[in-house]
Amino acid sequence: MSTGVSKYLKAIRIRQHWLPDLRGCLLAAALLLLAICLASPHATLPRRVYDWFIVLDITQSMNVRDYTDEHNSGRNISRLELAKQAIRQSLRNLPCGSQVALGLFTERETLNIVRPLEVCTHFSALDQTVSRMDWRMAWAADSFIAHGIYSAIEQAPKLGKHMHIAFITDGNQAPPVNEKYMPAFVGKPGNVQGTIFGAGKTELSPIPKLDEHDNITGYWDQEEVMQFGTFGMAEVLSVLAMEGHQASRNEGHSPGAALLENAHLSGVDESNLQRLSKTTGLEYSKLDSSHQLAQQLTASRMATWRTADTDLRPWLAVPALILLIAFFIPAWVFKSIQGYLIGLPLHLTRKKAS
C-alpha cells in the first residue's frame, strides 16, 4: 500500500472517530435552545415601538348596531363594542416598550382617563379599562366632533414626545352644527400624527334607546331630537333678504334641510371626518374590522426606535424549531453530508499538493 493511500485512510478513521453524528448535533442544539427559553431570557435592546393616545367616542350614536360580531357570526354589535374589540386586539399586537394612553370623547371635549402606560407591564390594566368603557360614562349628550379632535391633538404632545392619535368616532354631530360657526384649528397640520377612524356603516340607521342591561327599548324619533343647530348667532338679513327667505322663521341655524330630516338617524359621516383629517393633517380610515385597527396602529410609518425590554424567547424558539425540522430529514441525506465533510479536508490537501 502506498504512503499516500495509507495517510488518506488514517485521516478518514481519525475524522470518523472525532466527528459527531450530524443529526445528534442538531437535536442537541435544539434542546439547548429550548432549555434556555424556559428561563425566559430578556434583554434591553433598541427596537421599534409605538406610542398611541387612543380616544373613543362614547356618544349615543355609537350604540347603533350596524356591525356583525367577528367572534359570534350573525350577532349584530354596536359601533362602540366593535371599537372596544379593536382596541383590545391592538393592545395584544403592540410590541413591548410601546406606550398607550386612553381617552373618552363626548360633547366637545376629549378627556384623558389613563396616562401613558407600557403595554406589556400594564396590559391587564389597559385591557380591563377598555372593556369597561361605556356610553353611560358620557358627561353630556351633545357631540361636536371637531372640538373633540382638536382637544385630543392639543393633549397628545403633553402625553409624550412621539405620541400619535387614534380617534375612533362615527362623526355624528348632535345637535347639527352650522358650518359657518365651526371652530378654527389653531395648530399646525401634521404636527401631531395619527388617524381618525370612521366607525359604522354609511347607511343611516336609527339610534337605539338602551336600558340598564343594554337591551334596546326603542329608538329616538325625529320629534325627540334637536333638529337644528343652536351654536352661533343668527345672521343679520336685510328687509329684502327677509322677504325672499321662504323658510320658516322658527328655523334654526342648520347647515341644510336634509340634515334636519335625518337628525334622528346615524351613519358614519365620512365627508366630515375627511374634512377634519385634511384640516389637522391626520390620516382617515374607515373602521371595517377589529384586525384593521391593530394593523394600522403597528404600521412602520408610526414607529419610534428606542431601547426597550425585549423577550428573547422568539429569537431562540424559531431556530430551535428549524433544527428540529432538520432532525427529521431522511438519514441518507445526513450520511451524504457527513461523508462530504469527512472527505473535504483531504480533497483540499490533495488539490493544494498538486
N, C-alpha and C positions, 0 to 999 in steps of 0.2 A: 504494500500500500504506500503510495507516495506521501511525502511530508505534507503537501498542501491539502490533500483529502483528509489526512489524519487530523490536521488542525481544524478543518471545517466541521468534521463530525464531533470533535471535542467541544467546539464552541456551541454547537446545537444542543449537546447534552447539558452544558452549563446553563444556557438560557432557558431550556425546558425545566430545569430544576428550580431556577430562581424566579422565572416569570409566573406570577399568579394567574389563576383562571380568570379570564376577562369577565365572564358572566358573574362570577363571585364578587369581583371588584365593583361591578355596577350595583349589585344587591347591597353590598356593604355600605357603599356611598349613599344610596337611597335611605337606608335605615339610619345612618348617621345624621342626615339632614332632617329626617322626621323626628329623631330624638331631640335635636336642637329646637325644633318647632314646639315641642312640649314645654320648653322653658319660657315660651312667649317672649322672645327677644325683641327689644325696641332700641331705637337709636334716634338721636336728634340730627336730622338731615334736611338740607334745602329741598323743598318740594312745592308743587303747585297747589294753592289753597284758594278758597273763595270766601268773601265777606258779603253777607246779604242782610238788608233790612227788609223783611217780608211783611207787607201790610195787607190785611184782609178787610174787605168791605163787609160790614155786618148789618147793613140796612135791610128793610123788609123785602125788597125786590130780589135779594139774594136767596130768598126762600122758594122762589119759583122752581118747580121740579121738572126741568127740561133736559136733564141728563139721565143716562142709563148707568146703573152701577156696574162697574167693570168686574167686581168680585161676586156679584149676585145677579146674573143675567136676567133681564126682564123687569127688574125693580127700578122704578124712577127715583132719582135722588135730586136734591136741590143743588143749586149752584154753590151754596155755602158748603155743603157736605163734600162735593167733588173737590172744591178748592182746598179743604182741610186734608182730604186724602192725598192731594197733590203735594201739599207742603210736607206732610209726614213722609211721603216717598222721597222727597228731595233731601230731607234730613238724613235718611238712610244712605243716600248716594253721595253726599258731600264727604270729601276726604278729611281725615283727622287734621286738625290745625285750622280748619275753616271756622269762621265766626258768624253767628246768626243772631240777629235782633228781631223781635216781633212787635207788630203794631196793629191797631184796630182803627178803622175809619167809619165815622158816621157824622152826620150834619156837615160841618165844614172844617173838621179838624182830624188830624191823624194823631193818635195817642200811642206813644211808645210804652208798651207794657212789660217788655223784657229787654234788658240791656244786652249787648253782645256777649254771647257765651260760646265756648269752644264745643263743637258738635259731638265729639266723642266722649269727653268727660261729662258733659251735661246733656247727653242725648235723652235720657229718661225725662228730665225736667222739661225740655223743649217739646218733646213728643206729647207729654201729658197736657201741657199748656195748650197746644194746638187742638188736641182732641176735645178740650173743654171750651173752646171759643164758641160763642152762641149769639144769636141775634138779640137775645134779651139783655146783653151787655151794652147795647146801644143807649147812650145818654140823651138822644134826641131822635126824632123821626125824620127830620129833613135830610137831604142828600145833595151836597154841592161838590161834585167830583173834582173840579179844578182846584178848589180850596184844599181838598184833601191831598191831592198830588203835590201841590206847591208846598204844603206843610211838611210832607214826607221828604221832599228834596231839601228843604231848609234844615231838617233834623239830621239827615244822613251824614254830613261831614263831622258833626259833633259826636256821632257814634263810632266813627273810625275813619282813618285816613283813606282807606281803599273801599269804603262801604258802597255797595250797589243797592239799587231799589228794585224790588219785585212787588208791584202794586196790583192786586187782584180785585177786579170790580166788573160789574156789568155796564157801568156807565150811565145807569138810570138816574135821572135828576128828579128830585121831588122837593118842593114844587117846581114846575117848569121855570127855566131861567131865561130872562131876557138877554139875548146875545149882546145887546148894546151895553150891558152893565156887567159883563164878565170881568173877573179880576185880572189884572195885568201880571204877567210873570216878570219878576224883577231880577231873577238870577240869570246866569249865562247858560244858554242852551248847550247841553252836552258836558257841562262841568261835573255833574253827577251822572254816572251811567247806570243803566238798568233797563227794565222792561215793564211796560203796562200790559197786563194780561186781561183780555176781554172774556168774561165768563158768561155763558148762556148761549142760547140759540138766537139767530136773527129774527125768527118768527116771534111775533108778540104773543104773550101768554098772560092770563090773569094772575094777579098777585094773591097768594093764599093768606087766610087768617088761620093762625095756629093756636091750639090750646096748650096747657102746661106740659103735655106729653108729645108735642109736635105733631099732633093729628090735625088734619085740615078740617076746619069747622065751617068754612065758607070762603068767599073771595071778595075782594074790595070792588064795590060798584063805582060807576062813573060819578054818581052823586056824592060818594063818601070821600073822595079825594079832592085836593085842591087842583083846579083845572087851569089856573093862571098863575103867572109869575108875580110875586109881590116884591121882589128885590129891585131897587132902583126907583127913580122918581118919574112921575108921569111927564110925558112930553108936552111942551107948550105949543099949541097949534093956533094958527090964525083963524079968524072967523070963516074965511073962505075954505080953509082946510077942514074945519069942523063941519061945515055944511056938506062937504064932499065925502066926509067919513061915513061909510054905510054901516059900520059895525055897531053893536050895542054900546051905549055909553057906560055900561057896567062892566065892559070887557076889561080884563086885567092886562098887565104889561107882558103878554106872552109872545114867544117868537113866531107863532103861527097857529092857525085853526086846527091843522092836522094833529098837532101835539096836544091840544085841548081835548080832542075827541078820544085820544088814546092814553090819557093821563093815568088811567087805572090799569093799564096793561104794561108789560115789560118785556123787552128783548135787549140783547146786547147792543149798545149804541156805538157801533164801530166808528162811525163818522166823527162823533165827538171825541172818542178816545184817540183816534188817529190824529185829529187836530191838536189835541193836548200833547201827543207824542212828538209832533213836529215842533210845537212851541217850546217844549222843555228839552228836546234832544234825547229823550228816552226812546227806546225801541217799542214797537207794538206787536203783540202776538195774540192770536185768538186761542183761548184755552180749550182744547178739544179732549184732552185726557190727562190723567194724573202723571203718567210717564213723561208727557211732553214738558211739563214744568221742570221735572228733575233733569231732563236732558239739557234744557236751556240754562238752568242755574249752574250746570257744570261745563258750560261751553268754554273753550280755551281762551276766547277773547275776554272773558270775565275773570280770568285767573290772576292771582298775585303770587309771586315767588317769595317765600321766606322759610326760615328754619322751623321745623315742627316735629313733634314726636311722631316717628314712623314705625309702624308694625312691620317687622322683618319677616314674619311668617310666610306671606305670599311669595317673597323672593327666595325662600328656601323650599317651600312646598312644591312649586312649579318644577324646578329642576329635579326634585325627588320623584315626581310623577313621571317625568320624561325618562329617568333612569329605570324606573320600574317597568315602563312600557318596553324599553330596550332590552330588559332582562328576559322578556318573553319572546324575543326574536328567535327563530329556529337555530338549533345548536350548530348546524353546519356552517351558518354564516359566521359565527364566532370562531369556529375552527379555522376557517379560511383567513379571517383577520389575524388570528393569533399566529398562524403559520407564516403569514406575511411579515408580522412584527419580529418573529424569530429570525427569519432569513434576511431581513432588511439590512442590518449592520454588516453581515458578511458580504452581501451584494455590493454595498458601498465600498467595503475594503478592497474587494477584487477590482472594482472599477477604478479605484484610486491607484492600485498597484499596476494595473495595465496602462 
